[in-house]
Amino acid sequence: MAPMAAIKKAVSLAAGMGTRMLPATKAVPKEMLPVVDKPLIQYAVEEAVASGIEEIVFVLAEGKEAITEHFGHLSRVEAFVREKGDRDLLAQVRAPSNLARYEYVLQDRPAGIAHAVACARELVEGEPFALIFPDDLILSSRPCTAQLADAYSACGGSVIAVEQVAPEDIPSYGIVDPVGPGNPARLKGLVEKPPAAEAPSNLGVVGRYILGPSIFEHIERTPPGKNGEYQLTDALASQVAAGEPVCAYSYEGHRFDTGRPLGLLIAGLEVALGRPGLRRRLLEHIGRLSEGGVPH
């Protein structure tokens, strides 16, 4: 079993094109799309920090400068608010900058998730780290990343967050092949987007991981797959084939696929309903819509 260590670093992947959200993402990074009054990527950072993460490495692509500005200091907006002398608003503007330590690396071409993870190698190598996809907004009483960190201690190796998926959705997911019914459950394999009839289970991989230090060695030896992309599923399968413990963990929480318009809308609705200052009036408006029909 691998030596246990506190998870203090996270990698957040923010290099995707956001094609499913065009035209909104033509000029705005998809990770900066708002859920009520905060961008998606801030929810991911807050989850990481609430899980004990101290340093976050963002993997970016060209055109994602808005992310560095959001988490940086001395932005144009901050200077304007400071000049106004509004202390409460200034605290809100500065809050993202003070959540954690940030590093930024560039993925120079779209070459798959494993390639994106490898871009952060120099900053996280030698210790386990969390991997977070901001597209997957997960609301839970205990942060999903914290749940996975505990599962890593129990597993002794890389841990993958999973949830049950409907048969018709299986071809859109990486699917795990667990040895037994435990949670965490050690894996004997993973399959990327299989036909439903060939899937080893109905447990689909979602965008939260704790990756053991050896993951970079396995990424190095993993050949590119479809479209020349390097898949993280293949690197994790390589860890399994090498006899290393890799586990799936069925987390507690509610996930929203905010990379799609409906998922983003539903996430915003649920977050807003959890805000005392918004809930009553929002419910009133929804009630009026349900009684009188949806305006066009």
C-alpha positions, 0 to 999 in steps of 0.5 A: 500500500502506498504511503498516505499523505494529506492532499494539499494540491489540486489540478483544475482543468480549464483548457476546453473549448466549450463548444456545447455552450456556443455562442456564449463561450466564443469569447468567455471561457466556459469555466467563467459562466455564472451560476447565480453570481459566481463563475463555475470555476470558483465553485470548484476552487471553494470545494477544493479549499473546503477539502484542505487543498492549499494550492491549485494549478490551473491548466489553461489554453490561450484565450482563458485570461479571464480566469487568471484575472478573476483569481488575481489581484489588482484587477481593473474592477478591484481598483474601481471598487477600492476607489469608491471606498465600498469595503463590503463590495471590495471584500467580495471582489477580492475573495477569489484571490485569497482562497488559495495559492494559484499556479497556471500552466498552458496546454498548447494544443487540445490533446486529451485529458491525460495530456492536460494533466501532464502539463501540471507535472512539475508542480504536483509530481511526487505526491497525490493530488486532486483533479477537478473538472469545473464543468461538474458542479457537485453540491454536497453537505461534505465536499466531494474532494474531501470524500475522495481524500478519505477514500484515497487513505482507505484505497492506497492508490488513485481514487475515481468518483463515480455515480450510477448512470442510465443505460442510454447514457453509458456510451457517454461515460468512462465505466469502471469494472469493480472487483466487488461491491465495496465503497471504495471498490478496488477496480480490475479495469476501466472502459472508455465510453463502451456500448451499454451492452458491453459495459462492465457496470453502470458506474460512470466516471465523473470529474473528481479524482485523487491521483497517486504519484505514479500517474505521470509514469503511466501517462508517459507510457500510454499511447494516444487513442481516438483522434490522437488524444491521450486519455486519463482512463487509459493511464488509470487502466495502466495503473490497474494492469501494473497491480497498483490499487485503483478504486472507485468511490460512489460519492454523496452529493448532487452533480450538475453537468454545467457543460450543457445549457440545461445542466447550467440552468438547473444548477443555477436554479438549485443554487438560487433556491438555496439562497434565502434572499432569492428563494421566496421571490424565485418560487413566486415567479416559478409559480406564476410561470406554471400557472400562466404558461411560459412567455415567448 
